[in-house]
Amino acid sequence: MHKNLTAVEETDGGSYLRLKVETNRNESKIGNMDIWRNAITVSVTSAPISGRANMELVRVLERMFPEAKGRIVIVKGQKSGLKKVFLPVSPEVIADRLGLNQ
C-alpha cells in the first residue's frame, strides 16, 4: 500500500478516512497527509462550537465526494480534532480525488 493511503481503510460499503481537523482557519480545504498522525489534514473556517466544525467538515467532504452526499458519517472523534469518518466510496476513489497516488 502506498504510504499516503495509510489514512484510508477499506470496509464493507466504503472506506474509513482518518482526518486531522483544524478549526478557525481562513479557508476550508483538504490539505496534505500528516505522517505523524497518520491522517489527512482538513481546514475549516468554523469554530468547534455546537458541532459547527463537524457540519462544515461533512460539507467539505461532500464537495469532494458528491456521490456520498448525505451518507458521510463521523464515526469517532466528534469532540476531537482527530476523526475517523466513513465515506461510501472505495479507497481508490479517495486516493485519486485527494491526489494520494502521486
C-alpha positions as CSV (number, residue, x, y, z in Angstrom):
1,M,0.0,0.0,0.0
2,H,1.2,3.5,-0.8
3,K,2.4,5.4,2.3
4,N,-0.3,8.1,1.8
5,L,-3.1,5.5,1.7
6,T,-2.5,4.5,5.3
7,A,-5.0,7.1,6.4
8,V,-7.6,5.2,4.3
9,E,-9.1,1.9,5.4
10,E,-11.4,-0.2,3.3
11,T,-14.6,-1.5,4.9
12,D,-17.9,-3.0,3.8
13,G,-19.7,-0.5,1.6
14,G,-16.9,2.1,1.6
15,S,-13.9,3.4,3.5
16,Y,-12.8,4.9,6.7
17,L,-10.7,8.0,6.5
18,R,-8.5,9.3,9.3
19,L,-8.6,13.1,9.5
20,K,-6.9,15.9,11.5
21,V,-9.3,18.8,11.5
22,E,-8.0,22.3,12.0
23,T,-10.7,24.8,13.0
24,N,-10.9,28.6,12.8
25,R,-8.9,28.8,9.6
26,N,-9.1,31.4,6.8
27,E,-10.5,28.9,4.3
28,S,-12.0,25.4,4.2
29,K,-9.9,22.9,2.3
30,I,-8.4,19.5,2.3
31,G,-4.7,19.6,2.9
32,N,-1.8,17.2,3.0
33,M,-1.0,14.0,4.7
34,D,0.1,14.4,8.4
35,I,2.5,11.5,8.6
36,W,3.0,11.8,12.3
37,R,-0.7,11.4,13.0
38,N,-1.3,9.1,10.0
39,A,-4.2,11.4,9.0
40,I,-5.2,13.8,6.2
41,T,-5.4,17.5,7.3
42,V,-8.6,19.3,6.7
43,S,-9.1,23.0,7.5
44,V,-12.5,24.5,8.3
45,T,-13.4,28.1,9.0
46,S,-15.9,27.3,11.7
47,A,-15.2,27.2,15.4
48,P,-15.6,23.9,17.3
49,I,-18.8,25.0,19.0
50,S,-22.1,23.2,18.9
51,G,-20.9,20.8,16.2
52,R,-20.4,23.6,13.6
53,A,-16.9,22.5,12.6
54,N,-18.2,18.9,12.2
55,M,-21.0,20.1,9.9
56,E,-18.6,22.1,7.9
57,L,-16.2,19.1,7.6
58,V,-19.0,17.0,6.2
59,R,-19.8,19.8,3.7
60,V,-16.2,20.0,2.6
61,L,-16.1,16.2,2.1
62,E,-19.4,16.2,0.2
63,R,-18.0,18.8,-2.2
64,M,-15.0,16.5,-2.9
65,F,-17.2,13.3,-3.0
66,P,-20.7,14.4,-4.3
67,E,-21.8,10.8,-4.7
68,A,-21.5,10.4,-0.9
69,K,-23.8,13.3,-0.1
70,G,-26.0,12.6,2.9
71,R,-24.1,9.4,3.7
72,I,-20.8,10.6,5.3
73,V,-20.6,9.7,9.0
74,I,-18.2,10.9,11.7
75,V,-17.6,7.5,13.4
76,K,-15.1,8.6,16.0
77,G,-13.8,11.9,17.3
78,Q,-17.0,14.1,17.4
79,K,-15.4,16.3,20.1
80,S,-11.8,15.9,18.9
81,G,-9.5,17.2,16.2
82,L,-8.6,13.7,15.2
83,K,-11.5,12.0,13.5
84,K,-12.5,8.7,11.8
85,V,-15.0,9.3,9.0
86,F,-17.0,6.8,6.9
87,L,-17.3,7.5,3.2
88,P,-19.3,5.3,1.0
89,V,-16.6,5.2,-1.7
90,S,-13.6,3.0,-2.4
91,P,-10.1,3.8,-1.2
92,E,-9.0,4.1,-4.8
93,V,-11.6,6.9,-5.5
94,I,-10.5,8.7,-2.3
95,A,-6.8,8.4,-3.2
96,D,-7.5,9.6,-6.7
97,R,-9.5,12.7,-5.7
98,L,-7.2,13.6,-2.9
99,G,-4.1,13.2,-5.0
100,L,-2.6,10.5,-2.7
101,N,-1.5,8.3,-5.6
102,Q,1.2,10.7,-6.7
